[in-house]
Amino acid sequence: MKGQESEKQGSSKQEYAEKTEGEERREGQESFSFLQETVKPKEIRREQVAVNFIRIMIYGLLAGMAACCGFYALRPWAEQTFQGEAQEVTFPEEEPEEEKTDAEETEQEKKEELVLPALTADDYREIMQSMYGIAREAEKSVVSVQRADENWLEGTEQHKAAAGLLAADNGKELLVLTEDSICKEGERWAVTFADGSRYDASLRKRDGNRGLAVFGVERASVETGTWNAVQVAELGNSSISVKGDLVIALGGMFGYENGMSYGIISSKEHYMTYADGQCGMIATDIPASAEGSGVLFNQKGQAIGLLKGGVWGEREVSAASALAISDLKPVMELMLNGESVPYTGIYGVTVTEELAEQQEIPKGLYVTNVQADSPAMQAGIQNGDVLLEVGDDKVAGVTSYEKALLEYKVGTTVKIKGKRRGAGGYVDVDFHVTPGSKE
């Protein structure tokens, strides 16, 4: 019994000692709690916030300026390296002119018979100011193409210029349509834009049959200032323009560059003929030199004609005349896309129904002349033949023959069906023609 009591007393003493030691430890921690550290945020002054904000703005501005400088420095290289393939140039199809009924024509005649009030000086001034504003905007698409051949004797350059139309931007080049007289005896050319800036140009395509040429100016070489001063021309529908419409002539029609004049369409009844086709002519009352060139615009500022010297042949005409832009669009699409214009060398007239009955000639294209050494002559086509089909397309005359021919690429053989007069009348004859080009 004594032994058990002794063990109980010993364990009680041990528990008491441990309890006492734990209380002393807690008291010690509480007594030294004032030594525990508390972190307080540093007070930020408004002046320091402003300084930091200004510093960030300055750093951002410097970084932006460095990026801009780098962009403009590397822009020509980047455009030339990553510009990609040239985009195809296309023109939207023109809507045909709607035929007027007899009632509409009668109403139109009545309107034309109405007496218009007399214009005052202020009215005339407003009209001229309006025309000038349209002309100034259209002028952005008119350029001058120079033949620049170095004259080593004088250390200068001789310039011969022709007005041109900024017709397209294919993503790699700005393409200019002009007359091909500038191509003769030349190896170097330059294009001067509306702001007076001048850039080297390369001859991209030429059609000696129609007297047209396309020059290209590298987009990467064109400066920002020039981009802001020029624009690609908007092509109008010359088929719906009529005699009496107000028009604007821009270019070198007076024999010098940057000319401007207003007038009216005096006639649309004539055509310029060439091998394999013809093009409508827009005659005006605007004075022009014999070798003048330029672009004709309507009142909307749309290009409707290419002013060209020599379109009347040997006839002396001192007024500006233009090739109708609607008739040139199919050829322009080919040339602006770097494709050659097909050529066979045929001149002909349309055999109308009346002529077919009187002369007993099949309706189609009556061949009046075949150019020497032309693809048509090599295929055996002769004067007096009547052409009826080009491939799968029917031929009713000059216009349909030209349209059908332009669907074939140069060097592709096409079957042309026709008729030839024999001892017993006309007989069927087929020709296999391989169109060439006159570049």
C-alpha positions in Angstrom: 0.0 0.0 0.0 2.8 2.4 0.9 4.4 1.7 -2.5 1.3 2.7 -4.4 0.9 5.9 -2.5 4.5 6.8 -3.2 3.9 6.3 -7.0 0.7 8.5 -6.9 2.6 11.3 -5.1 5.4 11.1 -7.6 3.2 11.4 -10.6 1.3 14.3 -9.0 4.5 16.2 -8.5 5.6 15.6 -12.1 2.2 16.9 -13.5 2.5 19.9 -11.3 6.0 20.7 -12.5 5.0 20.4 -16.1 2.0 22.7 -15.5 4.1 25.2 -13.8 6.7 25.2 -16.6 4.0 25.7 -19.3 2.5 28.7 -17.4 6.0 30.3 -17.0 6.6 29.9 -20.8 3.3 31.6 -21.7 4.0 34.4 -19.3 7.5 34.9 -20.8 6.0 35.1 -24.3 3.4 37.7 -23.2 6.1 39.7 -21.4 8.2 39.9 -24.6 5.3 40.4 -27.0 6.3 44.1 -27.4 9.3 42.9 -29.3 7.2 41.5 -32.2 7.7 43.5 -35.6 4.8 45.1 -37.5 5.4 46.1 -41.2 3.7 49.3 -42.2 3.4 50.5 -45.9 5.6 53.3 -46.8 3.6 56.5 -47.4 3.5 57.6 -51.1 3.6 61.3 -51.9 1.6 62.8 -54.7 4.7 64.4 -56.1 6.3 61.0 -56.5 3.2 59.6 -58.3 3.3 62.5 -60.7 7.0 62.0 -61.4 6.6 58.3 -62.1 3.6 58.9 -64.4 5.6 61.5 -66.4 8.6 59.1 -66.6 6.3 56.4 -68.0 4.9 58.8 -70.6 8.3 59.8 -71.7 9.5 56.2 -72.0 6.3 55.4 -74.0 6.8 58.4 -76.3 10.4 57.5 -77.0 9.5 53.9 -77.7 6.7 55.0 -80.1 9.1 57.4 -81.9 11.6 54.6 -82.3 9.0 52.3 -83.7 7.8 54.9 -86.2 11.3 55.7 -87.4 11.9 52.0 -87.8 8.6 51.5 -89.7 9.4 54.3 -92.2 13.0 53.2 -92.6 12.0 49.6 -93.3 8.8 50.3 -95.2 10.3 50.3 -98.7 12.2 47.0 -98.0 9.1 45.4 -96.4 6.8 46.4 -99.2 9.2 45.1 -101.8 9.9 41.9 -100.0 6.4 41.0 -98.7 4.1 42.7 -101.3 3.0 39.3 -102.7 1.5 38.6 -106.1 0.0 41.3 -108.3 -3.8 41.4 -108.1 -5.9 40.9 -111.2 -7.4 44.0 -112.7 -11.0 43.8 -113.6 -13.7 46.2 -114.6 -17.4 45.8 -113.7 -19.7 45.0 -116.6 -21.6 48.0 -117.9 -25.4 48.0 -117.8 -26.8 48.3 -121.3 -28.7 51.5 -122.1 -32.4 50.9 -121.8 -34.5 51.5 -124.9 -37.1 54.2 -124.6 -40.7 53.7 -125.6 -42.4 55.9 -128.1 -44.3 57.7 -125.2 -41.0 58.3 -123.4 -39.3 59.7 -126.5 -42.3 62.0 -127.1 -42.1 63.2 -123.5 -38.3 63.8 -123.9 -38.9 65.8 -127.1 -41.4 68.0 -125.3 -38.9 68.7 -122.5 -36.3 69.6 -125.1 -38.7 72.1 -126.7 -39.2 73.9 -123.4 -37.6 77.3 -123.3 -35.0 77.5 -120.5 -34.6 80.7 -118.5 -31.7 82.9 -119.4 -28.6 82.4 -117.2 -27.3 85.3 -115.2 -23.6 86.1 -114.6 -23.9 84.6 -111.1 -25.4 81.4 -112.5 -22.6 81.1 -115.1 -20.0 81.7 -112.4 -21.5 78.9 -110.2 -21.5 76.5 -113.1 -17.9 77.2 -113.9 -16.8 76.9 -110.3 -18.6 73.5 -110.1 -16.9 72.3 -113.2 -13.6 73.5 -111.9 -14.0 71.5 -108.7 -14.8 68.4 -110.6 -11.8 68.9 -112.9 -9.5 69.4 -110.0 -10.6 66.1 -108.4 -10.4 64.3 -111.8 -6.9 65.7 -112.4 -5.5 63.5 -109.6 -5.8 60.5 -112.0 -4.1 62.2 -115.0 -0.3 61.8 -115.4 2.3 62.7 -117.9 4.6 60.0 -119.4 8.0 61.2 -120.5 10.6 59.5 -122.7 13.8 60.3 -120.7 16.9 59.6 -122.8 20.1 61.1 -121.5 21.7 63.7 -123.7 25.4 63.1 -122.9 26.6 66.0 -125.0 24.7 68.6 -122.9 24.5 66.7 -119.6 20.7 67.2 -119.7 17.7 65.1 -120.6 15.4 65.4 -123.6 11.7 64.9 -122.7 8.8 63.9 -125.0 5.6 63.6 -123.1 2.1 62.1 -123.5 -0.8 62.4 -121.2 -1.9 59.2 -119.4 -4.6 57.8 -117.2 -3.8 56.2 -113.8 -6.0 53.2 -114.6 -5.2 50.6 -111.9 -3.3 49.6 -108.8 -2.6 45.9 -108.7 -0.9 45.9 -105.4 2.6 45.9 -106.8 2.5 48.7 -109.3 0.5 51.8 -110.3 -0.5 51.2 -113.9 -0.8 54.0 -116.4 -2.6 53.8 -119.8 -1.4 56.1 -122.5 -0.8 56.2 -126.3 2.1 54.1 -127.7 3.8 57.0 -129.6 5.8 57.6 -126.4 7.4 54.1 -126.8 9.0 54.8 -130.2 12.8 55.0 -130.0 12.8 55.0 -126.3 14.5 53.0 -123.6 13.9 54.9 -120.4 10.6 56.5 -119.3 9.3 58.4 -116.3 5.8 59.2 -115.0 5.0 62.6 -113.5 2.0 62.6 -111.1 -0.5 65.4 -110.3 1.7 66.7 -107.5 4.7 67.2 -109.8 6.6 64.2 -108.4 8.4 62.1 -110.9 9.2 58.4 -110.8 10.9 55.9 -113.1 8.5 53.8 -115.1 8.7 50.5 -117.1 6.9 49.6 -120.2 4.6 46.7 -119.3 2.6 46.1 -122.4 2.0 47.6 -125.8 -0.7 47.2 -128.5 0.6 48.7 -131.7 -2.6 47.8 -133.4 -4.7 50.2 -131.4 -1.9 52.6 -130.5 -2.0 52.0 -126.7 0.6 51.3 -124.1 0.7 50.5 -120.3 3.5 51.7 -118.0 4.1 50.6 -114.4 5.5 52.5 -111.4 6.7 50.4 -108.4 4.4 51.1 -105.4 7.3 50.8 -103.0 9.0 53.8 -104.7 6.0 56.1 -104.3 6.3 58.5 -101.3 3.6 59.3 -98.9 3.1 62.8 -100.2 2.4 61.5 -103.7 -0.1 58.9 -102.4 -2.1 61.8 -100.8 -2.2 63.7 -104.2 -3.2 61.0 -106.6 -6.0 58.5 -107.1 -6.9 55.7 -109.5 -9.4 56.9 -112.1 -13.0 55.9 -112.0 -14.1 54.7 -115.4 -17.5 55.8 -116.7 -19.9 54.4 -119.2 -19.2 56.2 -122.4 -22.0 54.4 -124.2 -24.7 56.4 -122.4 -23.1 59.8 -123.1 -24.9 61.8 -125.8 -24.3 64.7 -128.0 -24.5 68.0 -126.0 -23.2 66.5 -122.7 -20.8 68.7 -120.9 -17.3 67.2 -120.7 -13.9 68.1 -119.3 -10.6 67.6 -121.1 -7.4 67.3 -119.1 -3.8 66.7 -120.2 -1.7 67.8 -123.1 -4.4 68.4 -125.8 -3.0 71.9 -126.4 0.5 70.7 -127.0 1.7 71.4 -123.5 1.2 69.5 -120.2 -1.4 70.1 -117.5 -4.0 71.7 -119.7 -7.6 72.0 -118.7 -10.7 72.9 -120.8 -14.5 72.4 -120.8 -16.8 71.8 -123.7 -19.6 69.6 -125.1 -19.8 66.4 -127.1 -20.3 67.4 -130.7 -20.6 64.0 -132.2 -20.6 60.2 -131.4 -21.4 59.0 -134.9 -17.8 58.1 -136.0 -15.5 55.2 -135.4 -11.8 54.6 -135.5 -11.1 51.4 -137.4 -8.1 49.1 -136.9 -7.3 45.5 -137.7 -9.8 43.1 -136.1 -12.1 45.8 -134.7 -13.2 49.3 -134.2 -13.6 51.9 -131.4 -16.2 54.6 -131.0 -15.0 58.2 -131.1 -16.3 61.0 -128.9 -15.8 64.3 -130.8 -15.9 67.5 -128.8 -15.8 71.3 -129.5 -12.7 71.7 -127.4 -9.7 73.0 -129.4 -6.7 70.7 -129.6 -3.4 70.4 -131.4 -2.9 67.7 -134.0 -0.7 65.6 -131.8 -2.4 66.5 -128.5 -3.2 63.8 -125.9 -5.3 63.7 -122.7 -8.3 62.3 -120.9 -11.9 63.1 -121.3 -14.2 63.2 -118.2 -17.9 63.5 -117.7 -19.7 65.7 -115.2 -19.3 63.0 -112.5 -15.5 63.1 -112.8 -15.5 59.7 -114.5 -13.1 59.0 -117.4 -15.1 58.3 -120.6 -12.4 58.7 -123.3 -8.7 58.8 -124.1 -7.8 61.9 -126.1 -5.5 60.9 -128.9 -3.9 62.6 -131.9 -4.3 61.3 -135.4 -7.6 59.5 -134.9 -9.0 61.3 -137.9 -6.3 60.0 -140.3 -5.4 62.5 -142.9 -8.3 64.8 -142.2 -7.4 68.0 -140.4 -9.5 68.4 -137.3 -8.6 71.0 -134.8 -11.0 69.8 -132.0 -10.2 67.2 -129.4 -11.6 63.7 -130.1 -11.4 60.7 -127.7 -11.5 56.9 -128.0 -14.6 55.7 -126.1 -13.5 54.1 -122.9 -16.3 51.5 -122.9 -15.0 50.1 -126.2 -11.4 50.0 -124.8 -12.2 48.2 -121.5 -11.8 44.6 -122.7 -8.4 45.5 -124.2 -7.4 47.5 -121.1 -8.1 44.5 -118.9 -5.7 42.4 -120.9 -3.0 44.9 -121.0 -3.3 46.0 -117.3 -2.9 42.3 -116.4 0.2 41.9 -118.5 -1.4 39.9 -121.3 -0.9 40.5 -125.0 -3.8 41.6 -127.1 -4.6 39.0 -129.8 -4.2 40.1 -133.4 -5.1 38.4 -136.7 -4.9 41.3 -139.2 -8.4 41.5 -140.7 -10.3 44.6 -141.9 -14.0 44.1 -142.7 -17.5 45.5 -142.8 -20.7 44.2 -141.3 -23.1 42.5 -143.7 -26.5 43.8 -142.7 -29.7 42.0 -143.6 -30.5 44.6 -146.2 -27.1 44.2 -147.8 -27.3 40.4 -147.7 -30.6 40.5 -149.6 -29.4 43.0 -152.2 -25.9 41.5 -152.9 -26.8 37.9 -152.0 -24.0 37.8 -149.4 -24.2 35.7 -146.2 -24.6 37.8 -143.0 -21.4 38.0 -141.1 -18.1 39.9 -141.4 -17.2 40.6 -145.0 -13.3 40.8 -145.3 -12.2 43.9 -147.2 -8.5 43.6 -146.5 -6.0 41.2 -144.9 -2.7 42.7 -143.7 0.5 41.2 -145.2 2.3 38.5 -143.2 -0.6 38.6 -140.6 -1.9 35.4 -138.9 -5.1 35.7 -141.0 -3.1 35.7 -144.3 -1.0 32.8 -143.1 -4.2 30.9 -142.4 -5.5 31.5 -145.9 -8.1 34.1 -145.3 -8.7 36.3 -148.4 -10.5 39.5 -149.4 -14.1 38.7 -150.1 -14.4 35.9 -147.5 -17.3 36.2 -145.1 -16.5 35.1 -141.5 -19.4 33.5 -139.6 -18.0 32.0 -136.4 -14.9 32.3 -134.2 -14.7 29.2 -132.1 -18.2 28.7 -130.6 -19.2 32.4 -131.0 -21.3 33.7 -133.8 -20.0 36.6 -135.8 -22.5 39.2 -137.0 -20.0 42.0 -137.8 -16.9 43.8 -136.8 -17.8 44.3 -133.1 -18.8 40.7 -132.5 -15.6 39.4 -134.2 -13.4 41.6 -132.0 -15.2 40.5 -128.9 -14.9 36.8 -129.8 -11.2 37.1 -130.7 -10.3 38.8 -127.4 -11.4 35.7 -125.5 -8.4 33.8 -126.9 -4.8 34.1 -125.8 -2.0 34.9 -128.1 -0.5 31.7 -129.6 -3.7 29.6 -129.2 -5.1 28.2 -132.5 -8.8 29.0 -133.0 -11.1 27.7 -135.7 -12.9 30.3 -137.8 -15.8 29.2 -140.0 -16.6 31.2 -143.1 -17.9 31.2 -146.6 -16.1 31.9 -149.9 -17.6 32.7 -153.3 -17.1 30.0 -155.9 -18.4 29.3 -159.4 -21.7 28.1 -158.1 -22.1 30.6 -155.2 -20.8 30.6 -151.6 -19.3 27.5 -150.1 -18.3 26.6 -146.6 -14.6 27.0 -145.7 -12.8 26.6 -142.3 -9.6 28.5 -141.2 -7.3 27.6 -138.3 -5.8 30.9 -137.2 -3.1 31.4 -134.5 -3.5 35.0 -133.2 -0.3 36.9 -132.7 0.3 40.4 -131.2 1.7 43.7 -132.3 3.9 44.9 -129.5 
